[in-house]
Amino acid sequence: MLTGLGRCAILYMSRVDMSKYKTEIPYGMLDLLLLRTLETMGTMHGYALARRIEQVAGDSLQLSQGSVYPALIRLEQEGWIETEWGLSETNRKVKFYSLTKTGRKQLLTEIANWERTTAMVARFLGEAS
């Protein structure tokens, strides 16, 4: 049984409008978003990539460095992106990322996987109505 602050916290949380919070992206979707953004925008550094994804998402999504940079490292290890050091708009030394030929092929695979997944979920949601 909760008393004091614990009870107050639960009562408060139950009254909070959860729609005001940023959306979390489903597992595996970050790779798709990063690859697609690089395909569309061309070479970018990590911070600009994250901000662009947030912008396209209508600011309903907030990406942390703790999720973006490990994903970029993983994509580079897979050979889907390549990196090159350069200077940012603010004259700081940063790593720029660009899509490889293998990455373009992987993007098509990621899109197909996403379309299959959303179609399957849509079938379940359609049964509920």
C-alpha positions, 0 to 999 in steps of 0.5 A: 500500500502506497502512502505519502509521496508515492501515492501523490506521485501516482495520483499526479501521473494519472492526471498528466496528459501523456500526449504532451510527451515525445514519442519513442521510436519502435526498435529497429526504426532508427536505422531506417530513419538514419538511412533514409535521411542520409539518402534524402539529405546527403552527407551530414554530421550526427547532430544535424542528422538527429535534428533533421529527423526530429524536424521531419517528425514534427518535433514529436520525437526527441533523439538522444546522443545515447541512441543516435551515435551507437546506431551510427557506429553500428551502421558504419560497422555493417558497411551501410554508411561511411564517415569522414572528418570535417568542420561543422557550420560552427567550425568544430571538428565533426564526423560526417556520415554518408550512405554507401552503395550497400547502405542504399540496398539495405535502405530498400530492405528496411523499407520493405520490412517496415511496410510488412510490419505496419501492414501486419499491425494494421490487420490487428487494428482492423480486427478491433473495430 
